[in-house]
Amino acid sequence: MARPYALLRSGFPYYLTMGQRRVTSNPVDIGFGEENVYVLTRGGLGSEVRVINWEDENLGLRGSGSFTWPAGLLVDEDENLYVSDEAKNTITVMSKDGDVLDTWGEPGSDHGQLDRPSALDFDAQGNIVVSDTINNRVQRFTRDGKHLQTIGGVQGSGEGEMNMPWGVAVDELGFVYVSDWRNDRVQKFTGEGEFVMSIGSSGSGKGEFNRPSSVDVDAHGDIYVSDWLNDRVQMFNADGRFIEQFIGDANLSKSGREYILANQVTLRLREMTDLEPTRRLSAPCRVRVDSEFRLFICDFGQHRIQVYKKEAYELSESQIAPPMRNPILFTT
């Protein structure tokens, strides 16, 4: 699918909330099967993969006892699960039922070795791209752990240098995006590892970050960044221009409503309190965008997934005026 020349951005409304504290406690990543939704959790009530469905029903857990400090999750076409573990410096492969199929990775700084691997993403060939956080680089592997490529590896703040990268994404054109955690920016590279551009700087204004924890890109080329300590997700166009931010609009999830309705004390407490803070994001950890342009935000501090759905209309070059030197948006 070719990217459109431009977009009429109608809106990006809140869509739904999934999960709750007793199921999706401290979610750090999310992946999707045909019917199941897999949520990677860590700390709190457990470090494991929790399984829910689109009806927000709890279908159990996978990998209990297998992980120490899991950070990234991928789900392939057979619903095998790939989980990175920062403490063990490994990638564990499990079946959808939780059986361990493979484990690969070893600690170190040589090519193919890992030091606190965090985010994962597939490239177009089905290989796995890994944020190798303490080694200040991104590495590409086959699914069985054969090393293919290293991008970066020099600690610093210059172009192509990194300082604890924690998020990674690969778009449909093969470009690699890295959320450069301690540099408060996102860097874009070609598939061959050449620096393309950087987005962001330290701060809390538009286009600024305070520890960006993940990045993803949709089929329009729009870039989404979870701005961890600013409690928001920011969205940029393909050129890195700020478009809008998401601060949280959650309702109670279906499972959350069922739990609270069965607890009289919790019902009374909600009746007596200010509910505004309960809607907002708290330390959003991971963003994922699917083929339907739904944005999934792992709301780490609120133990849930907030979902938004993009409303945009694709435009050809003949449908829109040429770029303007000093644009001012107004309505007619």
Secondary structure, 3 states (H helix, E strand, C coil): CCCCCEEEEEECCEEEEECCCCCCCCEEEEEECCCEEEEEECCCCCCEEEEEECCCCEEEEECCCCCCCEEEEEECCCCCEEEEECCCCEEEEECCCCCEEEEECCECCCCCCECCEEEEEECCCCCEEEEECCCCEEEEECCCCCEEEEEECCECCCCCCECCEEEEEECCCCCEEEEEHHHCEEEEECCCCCEEEEECCECCCCCCECCEEEEEECCCCCEEEEEHHHCEEEEECCCCCEEEEECCCCCCCHHHHHHHHCCHHHHHHHHHCCCHHHHCCCCEEEEEECCCCEEEEEEHHHCEEEEEECEEEEECHHHCCCCCCCCCCCCC
